[in-house]
Amino acid sequence: MPDQIRRIDYYYVTVPDKPGQGLQILAALQNANVNLIGISAFPHGARRSQLDLIPEDGGAFVNAAKAAGLKLSKKKSGFLIHGEDRPGAVADVVKKLAEAKINVTSAQVFCAGSGRYGGMLWVKAPDLRKAAKAIGI
């Protein structure tokens, strides 16, 4: 079992798939002193990209995003997992979800250095409460 699991909220924006588009968004959030605990970006349709932004403080993030003119998605939720890196650290969580018959929709997990790992897991919105219960939060 990971050392810590908590629910996180995130939003996404879609932008043209061009150099510097993500930088404009990140710089606006930086200038507003918004801390992000996670970012994920990937292609989303023809010449578009989706930028998932996981803020530490959702209220401050939404205010800064509105001030920057960003069109945010509706709030979505997932789980942040992190702890001491070891074989099977993520498998422990995924096993509990599988045993509860919950599908993991998306996952990004990495070694964070110094013997630590961290990552994000998403499940479908209707499964969120059941997933939280299954993983003990």
DRENNU-651978 format. One record per residue (C-alpha): x, y, z; residue number from 0. Coordinates in steps of 0.25 Angstrom, whole numbers, padded with zeros to 4 digits. Layout:
N
<node x="X" y="Y" z="Z" nr="NUM"/>
...
***
This chain:
137
<node x="0000" y="0000" z="0000" nr="0"/>
<node x="0005" y="0014" z="-0003" nr="1"/>
<node x="0009" y="0023" z="0008" nr="2"/>
<node x="-0001" y="0033" z="0005" nr="3"/>
<node x="-0014" y="0034" z="-0004" nr="4"/>
<node x="-0023" y="0046" z="-0006" nr="5"/>
<node x="-0034" y="0050" z="-0015" nr="6"/>
<node x="-0030" y="0061" z="-0025" nr="7"/>
<node x="-0038" y="0070" z="-0034" nr="8"/>
<node x="-0033" y="0075" z="-0047" nr="9"/>
<node x="-0038" y="0082" z="-0059" nr="10"/>
<node x="-0033" y="0082" z="-0074" nr="11"/>
<node x="-0032" y="0092" z="-0085" nr="12"/>
<node x="-0031" y="0089" z="-0100" nr="13"/>
<node x="-0021" y="0098" z="-0107" nr="14"/>
<node x="-0015" y="0098" z="-0122" nr="15"/>
<node x="-0004" y="0088" z="-0123" nr="16"/>
<node x="0007" y="0098" z="-0125" nr="17"/>
<node x="0020" y="0102" z="-0118" nr="18"/>
<node x="0018" y="0111" z="-0106" nr="19"/>
<node x="0003" y="0109" z="-0104" nr="20"/>
<node x="0005" y="0101" z="-0091" nr="21"/>
<node x="0016" y="0111" z="-0087" nr="22"/>
<node x="0005" y="0123" z="-0088" nr="23"/>
<node x="-0004" y="0115" z="-0078" nr="24"/>
<node x="0007" y="0111" z="-0069" nr="25"/>
<node x="0013" y="0125" z="-0068" nr="26"/>
<node x="-0001" y="0131" z="-0065" nr="27"/>
<node x="-0003" y="0122" z="-0054" nr="28"/>
<node x="0012" y="0124" z="-0049" nr="29"/>
<node x="0009" y="0139" z="-0049" nr="30"/>
<node x="-0003" y="0137" z="-0041" nr="31"/>
<node x="0005" y="0129" z="-0031" nr="32"/>
<node x="-0003" y="0116" z="-0033" nr="33"/>
<node x="0004" y="0103" z="-0030" nr="34"/>
<node x="0001" y="0091" z="-0038" nr="35"/>
<node x="0003" y="0077" z="-0032" nr="36"/>
<node x="0002" y="0070" z="-0046" nr="37"/>
<node x="0001" y="0073" z="-0061" nr="38"/>
<node x="-0002" y="0064" z="-0072" nr="39"/>
<node x="-0002" y="0067" z="-0087" nr="40"/>
<node x="-0006" y="0059" z="-0099" nr="41"/>
<node x="-0011" y="0061" z="-0113" nr="42"/>
<node x="-0026" y="0063" z="-0114" nr="43"/>
<node x="-0032" y="0063" z="-0128" nr="44"/>
<node x="-0027" y="0069" z="-0140" nr="45"/>
<node x="-0016" y="0080" z="-0137" nr="46"/>
<node x="-0021" y="0081" z="-0122" nr="47"/>
<node x="-0015" y="0077" z="-0109" nr="48"/>
<node x="-0022" y="0074" z="-0096" nr="49"/>
<node x="-0014" y="0080" z="-0083" nr="50"/>
<node x="-0019" y="0074" z="-0070" nr="51"/>
<node x="-0016" y="0083" z="-0058" nr="52"/>
<node x="-0016" y="0078" z="-0044" nr="53"/>
<node x="-0016" y="0090" z="-0034" nr="54"/>
<node x="-0012" y="0089" z="-0020" nr="55"/>
<node x="-0023" y="0100" z="-0017" nr="56"/>
<node x="-0035" y="0098" z="-0026" nr="57"/>
<node x="-0041" y="0112" z="-0022" nr="58"/>
<node x="-0028" y="0120" z="-0025" nr="59"/>
<node x="-0026" y="0112" z="-0038" nr="60"/>
<node x="-0040" y="0115" z="-0043" nr="61"/>
<node x="-0039" y="0129" z="-0040" nr="62"/>
<node x="-0026" y="0130" z="-0047" nr="63"/>
<node x="-0030" y="0122" z="-0059" nr="64"/>
<node x="-0043" y="0132" z="-0061" nr="65"/>
<node x="-0034" y="0144" z="-0060" nr="66"/>
<node x="-0025" y="0138" z="-0070" nr="67"/>
<node x="-0037" y="0136" z="-0079" nr="68"/>
<node x="-0035" y="0120" z="-0079" nr="69"/>
<node x="-0047" y="0112" z="-0083" nr="70"/>
<node x="-0047" y="0101" z="-0073" nr="71"/>
<node x="-0054" y="0088" z="-0073" nr="72"/>
<node x="-0063" y="0084" z="-0062" nr="73"/>
<node x="-0056" y="0079" z="-0049" nr="74"/>
<node x="-0052" y="0065" z="-0050" nr="75"/>
<node x="-0046" y="0056" z="-0039" nr="76"/>
<node x="-0036" y="0045" z="-0037" nr="77"/>
<node x="-0025" y="0041" z="-0027" nr="78"/>
<node x="-0011" y="0045" z="-0024" nr="79"/>
<node x="-0002" y="0033" z="-0019" nr="80"/>
<node x="0012" y="0035" z="-0013" nr="81"/>
<node x="0021" y="0028" z="-0004" nr="82"/>
<node x="0034" y="0020" z="-0003" nr="83"/>
<node x="0038" y="0014" z="-0016" nr="84"/>
<node x="0037" y="-0002" z="-0016" nr="85"/>
<node x="0033" y="-0013" z="-0025" nr="86"/>
<node x="0018" y="-0014" z="-0026" nr="87"/>
<node x="0015" y="-0001" z="-0019" nr="88"/>
<node x="0005" y="0003" z="-0030" nr="89"/>
<node x="0000" y="-0011" z="-0032" nr="90"/>
<node x="-0005" y="-0011" z="-0017" nr="91"/>
<node x="-0014" y="0000" z="-0020" nr="92"/>
<node x="-0019" y="-0005" z="-0034" nr="93"/>
<node x="-0021" y="-0019" z="-0028" nr="94"/>
<node x="-0031" y="-0013" z="-0018" nr="95"/>
<node x="-0038" y="-0006" z="-0029" nr="96"/>
<node x="-0039" y="-0018" z="-0038" nr="97"/>
<node x="-0044" y="-0026" z="-0026" nr="98"/>
<node x="-0055" y="-0016" z="-0025" nr="99"/>
<node x="-0058" y="-0017" z="-0040" nr="100"/>
<node x="-0053" y="-0003" z="-0043" nr="101"/>
<node x="-0046" y="0000" z="-0056" nr="102"/>
<node x="-0034" y="0010" z="-0055" nr="103"/>
<node x="-0037" y="0019" z="-0067" nr="104"/>
<node x="-0023" y="0026" z="-0067" nr="105"/>
<node x="-0010" y="0026" z="-0059" nr="106"/>
<node x="0003" y="0033" z="-0059" nr="107"/>
<node x="0013" y="0029" z="-0048" nr="108"/>
<node x="0028" y="0031" z="-0047" nr="109"/>
<node x="0040" y="0029" z="-0039" nr="110"/>
<node x="0042" y="0043" z="-0032" nr="111"/>
<node x="0056" y="0040" z="-0028" nr="112"/>
<node x="0062" y="0038" z="-0014" nr="113"/>
<node x="0054" y="0025" z="-0012" nr="114"/>
<node x="0041" y="0032" z="-0015" nr="115"/>
<node x="0030" y="0030" z="-0025" nr="116"/>
<node x="0017" y="0038" z="-0028" nr="117"/>
<node x="0006" y="0038" z="-0038" nr="118"/>
<node x="-0008" y="0040" z="-0041" nr="119"/>
<node x="-0020" y="0030" z="-0044" nr="120"/>
<node x="-0033" y="0033" z="-0050" nr="121"/>
<node x="-0046" y="0025" z="-0050" nr="122"/>
<node x="-0059" y="0028" z="-0056" nr="123"/>
<node x="-0067" y="0038" z="-0048" nr="124"/>
<node x="-0078" y="0028" z="-0044" nr="125"/>
<node x="-0068" y="0019" z="-0038" nr="126"/>
<node x="-0061" y="0030" z="-0030" nr="127"/>
<node x="-0067" y="0028" z="-0016" nr="128"/>
<node x="-0066" y="0013" z="-0018" nr="129"/>
<node x="-0052" y="0014" z="-0022" nr="130"/>
<node x="-0048" y="0023" z="-0010" nr="131"/>
<node x="-0055" y="0013" z="-0001" nr="132"/>
<node x="-0047" y="0001" z="-0007" nr="133"/>
<node x="-0034" y="0008" z="-0005" nr="134"/>
<node x="-0037" y="0013" z="0009" nr="135"/>
<node x="-0039" y="0028" z="0008" nr="136"/>
***
